[in-house]
Amino acid sequence: MKFSDLKTKTLDLCRRIGKRNFIIIGAVALTVLAIAVNVIIVTSNKDDGFDYEQSAGMDAANQQTPNDQKPSDEQESEDTYFSSVQVNRQRTRDEAIEVLQSVVDNAASTETAKNEALAQIGRLADIMEAEANIETLIVAKGFEECVAVISDGAASIVVKSDGLMPAQISQINEIVYEQAGIKPANVKIIER
C-alpha cells in the first residue's frame, strides 16, 4: 500500500467521522482523564502509617510529642491537604465543563454532539452534588475532614482519622450508597 493511498483513506475516515465528533470524543476523553487524575491524586496521598522523618534520623524536636499530637508544621500540612484536594478537584471539573460547554456553544456542532455534551455536563453536576453531600454527611457523623471522589461507578473517600472502627466504615459505606448508589465493594476508604 502506498503512502498516498493510506493518506487518502485516513482523510476519508476523518471526513466520515466529522470534526464535531472528534471534538466530542476529545471532550469526553478530557473529562475521563481529569477524573482519573483526581482519583490518582487522592489515592497516592494515602498515609501508610510509616514515620519517614523519624526513620531518617530527624532530631527530637521534629518527632511526635509524648501526647501523640502532631507538630504544628505537620498539622498544618494535614489541614491544607483536604482543602487543596478539593480545590484541585473543582479546578479539574471546571476545566472539563468548560470544554463541554464549548461544544454546546459551537454553532458548527450537531444536535447530537450538543446533546451528548449537555448530558455529560449533567452527569458531572450529579457527581459533584453527590460528592458534596457525602462529604457533608460524613463530617456530620463526627469526622473532622473528608474528601469524596466519584469516578466510573466507584468512590474513594479520604477521611481524617486515627483509626476507623467497623461501625464508622459501615456508616461511610451507607452514606455513599444512599447518596450515589455505589455499593460498598466499590468504595475505597482511605485514612489520612
N, C-alpha and C positions, 0 to 999 in steps of 0.2 A: 504494500500500500504506500502510495506516495504521500509526501508531506502535504501537498496541496489538497489531496483527497481528504486527508484527516482534518485539515483546517476547514474545508468546506462542510464536512459532516458535523464538526463541532459548532460552527456558526449556525447551521440549520437547526441543530438541537437547541441552541441558545435562543433562536428566534421562536421556536415552538414553545419553549418554556415561558419566555417573556421576561421583560425587565421587572415587572411588578411582582412576579412570583419569586424572582431572585431576591427582591427587597424583603418579601415576607419570610422567605427561608432565612435570610440574614438576620432579620429581627428576632425570629424565634430562636435561632442559634445563639444570638447575643443574650437573650433572656435566660436561656438554659445555662449558658456559660456563667452569667452573673450569679445565678442561684447556686451553681456548683462551687464557685469561688467562695461564696458566703459560707457554705457548709464546710468547705475545707478549712477556712479561717477559724471557724468556731471549733471544729474538732481537733485542729492542730494545736490549739492553745490549751489543750487538756492538761491539768495539773496531775502528774503521775505520783505525787507524794514524795518524791526524792528531793532532798535538800541539796541542791547543787552548790550553793555558796558554802555550806558547812563542809561538804566533801572536798572542796577545792582549797580548804585551809584558810578560810576567811577568819579575821580576828574576832574576838569575843563580842565586840561592840556591834558587829553585823549579824550575830547569831540570834536565834529566838530568845526572848526574855523568859525568865523562870515561870511566869504565869501563862505561858503559851500565847502571849499577844505578839502580833507581828510588829516589826519595826515600822516606823512611820513611812519610809520610802516604799516598803513592800506593801503596806496597807494602801497607800496612795495608788500604787500600781493595780491592786485588786479593784479599787473603787473606779478607776478610769477604764479598766478592761471592759466592763459591761456597757458603759456609755460609748466607748469607741467602737465596739462591735455593732451596737445599734445604729450609730451614725454611718458606719461603713455600709451596713446592710441597706439603710434608707437611701444612701447616695447611689448604690448599685441599682436598686429598684427604680429610682427616679430616672436614671440614665436609660434603663430598659423601657420604661414607659414613654420616655421622650422619643426613642427610636420608633416604637409602635405608633405613637401619635403622629409622627411624621408620615407614616404610611397612610394613616387615616386622612391627614390634611393634604396629601399629594393628589392633585387633580388627575394625574395620569394613572392612579391606582384603580383597579377594577373594584366593583362592588364586593366581589368575593374576597379580595385582599383586604379591603376596608373592614368587612365583617369579621374576618379572621383576626385582624389586629385589634378590633374592639373586643372580641371575645377573649383574647389574650390579656388585654388590659383589665377586663372584668375578673379574670382568674387571678391576676396579680393582686387586685384590690381585695378579693376574698381571702387570699393567703395573708396579706398584710393585716387585715382585720382579725383573722383567726390568731395570728401571732401576737398581736396586741392584747387580745382577750386572754390568751393563755398566760402571757407574762403578768398581766394584772391579777388574774385569779391565783396564780402560783405565789405571787408576793402576798396576796391576801391570806394565804394559808400559813404565813409566818416566815417565808424565806426572805432574806434581805434583798437579794438581787436575782434576776432571771432574764435570760435571753432565749427566745424560741426562734428556730429557723425551720421552715417547712419547705420541702422540695421533693418532687417526684413521689408523692404519696407516703413520705416518711418525714419524721420530725426529729430534730436534735434540740434538746433542752439543756441549757447550761444554767446551773443554779449555784449560788454561793452557799456552801455548806461545808461543815467539818466532818460529815459522815451522814449518809442518808439511812434512815430506818426503813424497813419494808413498808410500813404504813405510809410514809412520805412518798415512796416510789409509786405506790398504788394511787395516792391522791394525784400525783403528777400525771400518771397514765390516764386516769379517769378524766381529768381536766382536758387533756389533749384529745381524747376520744370524743368528749362532749362538744368541744369547740371546732374540731377539724375532721372528726370521723376517722382518725388514724388509730389503728389497733396497736396495743402495747408491743406487739412483736416488731413493729416498725418505728418504735420510739427509742431513741438513744438519749439516755440521761447522763450528763457529764457534770461532775462536781468540780467546782473551781475554788 
